[in-house]
Amino acid sequence: MFDGPTTNGYPIRRNDLKLATYEHNGQVRCGAVKNGRLVDLTDEFGSVKAILEGGDSAIQRAEAAVAEASDTTPESEVRYRPPVLNPNKLLCLAGNYQSHVEEGGGYFPGKEKTWPRVFMKPPSTTIIGDGDNIVLPQNAQKIDWECELAVVIGKHARFVEPSEGLGCVAGYTVLIDVSERSLKVPDAREDRDGDNWFDWLNGKWFDSFAPCGPVLALKDEIPDPHALSIKLRVSGDTKQDGNTGQMTYSVGELVSWISELVTLEPGDIIATGTLAGVGATTGDFLKGGDNVEGEIEGIGVLKNPVVSG
């Protein structure tokens, strides 16, 4: 648990420090980003995931290494990879913003009458990094975007209370939940009860459908995860523009709920859902040649070109 100064229950920002996985001179490295430059922490820690597994003491050692570092690399010379390579779990929220539920014609009965809807994506094949291609598969037609605040877990968590949820968080990053809206596999089948739900779920699983990054902002750099502007642009056109304060279930509540279902581990990612502005509402979907940018205040801009597979 963070034991430094807080405001309204949230840690006060200490410095502008973020963790990153990046490629430099053909090698994948882990490090910290400060003032637009990277400090290589690979020799001491090996990976961002290892830093998270080391808990607060490892993060403090990383901060000390950054403060003492004289050899740094400018961001312009590196290529960012997903902040956490090979997380054990990628859990996602469906319908955690009332505006998104209602724009699609859904009914929102109120928080007191609902519960979080959680699904998973296969992390090893869906997660890509900043600058990587979102690949439109040949068997998909309506590819949509969803910009989301992603929570990165920092400690093992099982049956934690909502008030304890934030204490299990290491930091935050940007995730785009790319989704195929019209999938029906196989096309000439006889529908059964529940088939449409599985179509919806399977449409989340295509390779490259979870861009993530560019960096991991440590939790003490984000005083309140529920007060961040969040935007998504497609080829320069703003499609989503809102605030994480609009989410129905808070970060602490989500961590608590999921910890009742499965043990959360350091490096696990929880994508907290998206706001209004998805393409399904207007019939405007991604196409080859588009460029997608997801931006969240205090974290950065995640940029991914779109190509046809």
Number of C-alpha atoms within 10 A of each C-alpha: 13 15 7 11 12 13 10 8 10 19 18 17 17 11 12 15 22 25 28 27 30 25 15 14 9 9 9 16 22 30 27 25 24 18 11 13 17 25 24 24 22 16 10 15 18 15 22 24 22 17 27 25 20 17 16 17 12 16 18 13 15 22 17 11 16 21 11 10 13 9 10 16 15 13 16 8 12 19 18 23 25 24 31 28 18 15 20 16 18 23 19 23 20 15 23 24 21 20 19 22 17 13 16 14 9 12 10 15 9 10 12 6 7 11 14 18 14 19 14 15 21 18 22 15 14 20 27 25 27 23 20 20 19 29 19 23 15 8 10 16 15 18 23 22 26 23 33 27 29 25 30 29 27 28 21 16 23 17 17 19 16 17 12 16 21 26 19 25 27 27 26 28 30 30 33 30 25 24 23 27 20 15 21 19 14 8 8 7 8 7 10 7 6 8 13 15 10 12 17 16 17 17 21 24 20 20 19 23 29 30 28 32 32 29 29 29 27 22 25 21 22 22 18 17 22 15 14 20 16 21 22 27 19 20 15 11 11 14 18 22 16 18 18 23 16 17 19 21 21 19 23 18 19 24 29 23 22 20 20 14 11 11 12 24 21 25 29 25 27 28 29 28 26 31 25 20 22 21 18 18 14 10 10 13 18 24 18 13 11 16 20 27 21 28 28 24 17 17 22 16 20 26 23 23 19 20 16 13 11
